[in-house]
């Protein structure tokens, strides 16, 4: 009985040594070596996450708050975003995505005019600055002859696109001025 126990212990010892030897040999070949990623640390990572629309960890946000170097933009503090929502408040919205920088309305047509053309407006935010290049307004037009026979086209240079663009920029400038006055 004692020989069987010694044989089992010896067998387990040999297996353990074999596994350790195997692990060490594979480790020296580089099979289990961890590659150091080019991960950004601290505020750089938080800034990159914000630019990509990802979340920010609480630890990094706290570091930024203590250092007073936060540049986080929220939808309520972005005048361009607020002006766009105020301008389009009469339309039903299908997509409102602040992190993606997009507002899309549902199809809308005016019963009063009597024509069956519908429009759909998409607004893309290219930057947070209040400039003409920071905003892209796209107007789609749907013309239906019958209920299943519709043609959709993009209106390039139209009065409604130009007026929406100008109105949003004007409102954003006013909102930014009000925001600066509140801070002072």
N, C-alpha and C positions, 0 to 999 in steps of 0.2 A: 504494500500500500504506500509505503514511504517512497519507493522507487517511482511509482506513478505520479505522485505529487511533485517530486523533484523533476521528473520528465516534463510535466506540464509547465512548471515554473521556467525550466530551461527553454521550452518551446516558446513561451510568451516573451522571454527575454530576447530570444533570437528574432522573433517577429518585430518587437519594439525596436531593436537595433537596426533591422533591415529598413523599417519605416523611417527612422531618423536618418540613416545613410541615404535613402532615396530622396528625402526632403532636402537634405544638404546638397546633394549632387544636382538636383533640379534647381535649387535656389542659386547655385553658382553659375548655372547656364543662363539665368535670367528669366526663367519661367514664372517665378513668383515675385519678381521684383516689381515694385509699384513705381510707375512712371509719375514723375512730378508734373502735374498739369500746370499750365500757364494761367492759373487762377489769379484773379485780381483780389487784393485784400482791402478790407475796410471801405473807406469812402469811394474808392475807384470802382469797387464791385457794386456798391449801392447805386452809384451814378449810372453805370452800365445797365443795371437791372431796370432802372427807371426809364432809360432811353429805349429799352427793348420791351417795355410794358410789363415787366415782371414785378413781383413783389419785392419788398425790402425786409430784411430780418430786423427784429426789434433791437438786437444788440447794436447793429450798425446804425440804425436810426437814432438810438440813444447817444452813440458816439458823436454823431453829427449835431444833435441838439446841444450837447454839452459844449462842443467846440464852436457852436454858432455858425456853422458853415453849411446849413441845409439849403438846398435849392429845389425842394420838392414842390411841385405844382399840383394843386388839386382843382377840380372842375369849378368849385365856387370861387376860386381866386383867379381864374383865367378869364379876362374880359372878353376875349375873342369867342370863347366857348359860350359864355353867358349871353353875349349879344346874338349869337346864332340861334340859341334856343328861344330867346325873346322874339326874334324876327319870325321864326317858324312856328310860333305857338298856336296859330290857327289851323295848322295842318296835323293830321294824325301821323305819328312817328312810328316807324317799324324797327329801326336800329339806332340806338344812341350808345356809342362806345367811346368813352373818354380816353381810355388807354390806347385804343386803336386809332383815335383821332378821326372819327367818322360819325356823321348824322345822315340817316336816310329816311325820307318820308314815305308814306304810303301813296298810292295813286289817288289823285284828287281831281275832281272836275266841278265846275261851277254850274249849278242848276239854272241860274238866272240867265246866262248867256244863251242857253238852248242848244249849244253845240256839244257833241259827245266826246270831245277831245279831253284826255286826262293828262296830267303832268305828275312827274315824280322827281323830287329834288334830292341830290346827294351833295353833301358838303364834306370835303376832306381838309383836315388841318395839317399843313406842311411845316408849320413852325408856330411858336407861341407869340412871336412879335406881331404887332399890329401893323402889318404892311400888306400891300396888294398881293405879293407873292406867297404870303403865309396861308392863303385860303384858296381852295379850288371849288367852284360851284359848278355842278353838272346838272343839266335839266334834260329829262327824258320826256318824250311826248308819245302818247298812245292814241292812235286814231282807229276807231272801230266802225266798220261798215255794218256788220251784224255782230251778234253776241260772241261768236267764235271766230270771227274774221277781223283780227286786229293787227295793226302794224305799229312797231315801236321804233323810234328813232331818237338820236341824241341831237339836241338843239345846240349848235356851236355858239354863234354870236346872236343872242336874242336880247330883247329889252328886259325880260323878266330875270334872266341870269345877271345882267349888268346891274339892274336895280337891287337885286338881292345882295350881290357882292358889295355894292356901295353902301347899302343900308347897314349891313353887318359891320363893316369897317367903321362907319360913323358911330354906331352904337357902342362898339368896342372902345373907341377913343374916348367917348363920354364916360363910360364905365371905368376906364383906367384913370381918367382925370379925377373922378369922384373917389376912387380908391386911394389915390395919392393924397387927396385933400383930407381924407379920414385919418390917414397915418400922421399927418402934420397936426 
